Amino acid sequence: MNFKLPKPRTILIAYFSFVFLLAILPINNSHAKVNHIFILDIRLDYLIHAVQFIPYGFLVWYYHKFSSVKFSHLILFWILPGILFATLSECIQYFTTWRTFNINDLLANMLGIIVGSLVFLFPSKSNPT
């Protein structure tokens, strides 16, 4: 039995949908336990936000392997849209009554995009496919 990975576009759409779903579902509020747990003086909620966006770098790398986008264009066409994606996923919470916009969450989202991009995109520059 051979396992075949879904198409890169399908994976990206599923990931974007998952992140936006997490942004709008009433799963976290200011009284949630995760907001009162700290790891190395960093609130666990912020770490979760950052980790949630790290896969974006892998997905861009995976999609790039199957696309005709030049690596030099990845920053313009993927990193900046990633930061916009991270911003929109946090800003959407401003318009819900059960979630709140938090600038620290936004910074953690952006940090996840940048870390994921550094981990997956830039090492692949030395070995383009």
C-alpha positions, 0 to 999 in steps of 0.5 A: 500500500503506497501512501501518496501525499496530497497536492501542495496546494491542498495542504496549504489550504488546509493549513490556512483553514486550520489557523483561521479556525483556531483564530475564530473559535471560542477556545481561549479567553483571558481566564483560560489556564494557558494564559497563566502558565509561564515557561522561562518567563514567557506565557505559554499562550505566546509560545503556542502562537509562535509554534502554530505558525512555524509550519508555514515555512515548511509548507512554503518550502514544500510548495516551492519544490513543486512550483516554478517560483524562483527562490529569490522571489520567495521573500516577496511572494511568501514571507511577506504574505506569511506575515500578512497571514499572521496579522490577519489571523490575529486581527480577525479576533478583533471582530469577534465578541469571544476573542480579543486582539493582542499585540503580543499574540501578533508578534508571536505569530510573526515570530513563528513565520520568521522562525519557520522560514529561517528553518526551512527556506534559507537552508534550502537555498544552498541546495535548490531543487 
